[in-house]
C-alpha cells in the first residue's frame, strides 16, 4: 500500500510540474482539478519546484519525515544531575522515593537552577530518568498456555457478565 501511494504521489508531482511549465497562466485550482489533488499540495510543490533546477528529477521524490539527527536533550547536565540527586536523596525528610510530580516540585524550587531551562512535565522527568538508567522498563509477564484437556473432560467457567447467555435464554 505504501509503495502504491508513493507512486501515486510521484505521478501527481510530476504532473503538477508539467502543468506549471505548460500552462503558467492557470490558477492553482485549475491545476489541482486537472491533477486530482488539493490546491495546498499544488502550492507546496510549486514552491519546491521554484527552488530546484528545471531538469532535476530528485525534487519529485518526497523527503524523509524523520529528523536526521537524534533528538538532543534540551536540559543541561546540571539539571539532570540535580534530578538524579533529588531522586536518590529526597529532601525535607521525605520518607519515600519521590515520583515525577514531587521531583518537579522540588526541581522548580531549587535556587541553584533559577537560570536553567527546567522540565515542566512529569513525562519529561520519566524520560530523563530512563535515559540516565535510573528506571528500567519491566518486561511484560509471559503468559503460560493452559495444558491441553482430555477429550470429554468437564470444564467449569464463570459466565458472570455475559448478559442473557448466562441465564440460559437467548
N, C-alpha and C positions, 0 to 999 in steps of 0.2 A: 504494500500500500504506500509506504514511504517513497519508494523508488518511482512509483506511478505519479504521485503528487509532485515530486521534484521535477519529473519530466514535463508534466503539465505546466508547472510554473516557468520552467525554462522556455517552453514554447511560447507562453504568454509574454515573457520578457522580450524574446526575440521579435515577436510580432509588434510589441509596443515600440521597440527601437526602429523597426522597419517603417511603421506608420508615422512616427515622429519625423523621419527623414523624408518620406514620400509626400506627406501632407502637413507641412509646417503651419498651415492656416487652420487646421482642425482644432476644435476645443478639446479639453481633457475628457469631457463627457462623450464626445463623438468617438474618440479613440477607445475609451473604456467600453462603450457599446459594441464597437467593432471587435474588440478582443474578448469581451465577456468577463470583465473584471471591474473593480471599483475605480473611481476617479482618484482616490488616495493612492492606490497602487500605481496608477499611471504617473501621478505627480512624483511619487517617491523614486520610481525608476527613471523618470525624465531627469531628475537631479543627479542620479548616479551616472547616467549616460553623458551628461554635460561635463563631468569631471574626468571622463575616460577618453582614450583615443578612439577614433571612429572605427578602426578595424580590430579593436581589442575584443576578443570573444570571452575572455575570462570575466568581464564585467557582468555577463549574463548569469553567472553562477552565484548562488546565494553564499553568504559568508557564514562561518560557524557562529552560533549564538553564545557559545561558552567563552568565558574570558581566557586569554592566552596564558596569563599568569595566575598562579594560585592566589586566593584572597589573603592578603596580609592583615593581621590584626591591627586595628587602629588604636589599641590600648598599649601604653608603654610598659616596659618591663617593671617599672616601679609599681604600677597599678596591679600587675599580675602577681608580683611577689607579695604585695600587701594583702591581696585577696587570699593567697595561699597561707599567709601568716595568720590572718583572721580565722581561716578555716581550721588550722591546726591548734591555735591558742585563742579560744573565744574570749572576748573582752568582757569586762564588767561582771565577772563571776557567772557567766552563762554556763549552766551545768549540762550542756548538750552540744552536739556538733551542729553548728549553725547551717541552716538551709540557705537557698539563694536570696530570699527576701531579707533575711536577717543580715546576710553578708552585704547586700545593697545598702541597708540601713546604716551599718557601721562604716562602710566604704565612703558614703557621701558625707559622713560627719568627721572624717579624718582630716585634721588641719594641715597635714603634710601634702595632701593631694588636691588642694584647692585650685591649683593652676593646671591640673591634668584633665584629660578627657576621660570621663568615667562611664561605665556601662549603666544603662537605665532599665534594662530588662532582666528578669530572673533567668530567662532562657539564655541570654548572653553570658551570664555568670556560669551557668551549667556548661556552656560551650567552652569557656576558658578553663574551667576545672577539668574537663575531658581532655583538652589539648595539653594541659600540663601533666596529665597522667594521674590526677588525684581520684577521678572517678573512672571506673572500668565498667563497661557495659556488660551486664549479666547475660549469659546465653539463655535463650528460652528453653524451658524444660522439654525434654524429649518425651513424647507420648509413646507408651508401650501398647501395642495392639493386644486385644484380648486373645487368649488361646482359642483355637477352633473348638466348637461344640461337637459332641457326639450326635449322630443322626437321631432325631426324635427326642432329644433331650429337652426337658421343660425349662423355660427361661421366664423369670419374673421381671417385669418392668414397671416403673412408676409412670402412670399416664396422667398425672395431675397437670392441669393447664392445657389439655388437648381439646377442650371445648366439648362439643356434642359427641365426639367419638368416645370419650371416657365413660359416659353413662350408658352406652350401648345403643343409642339412637343415632340415626344418620340424618 
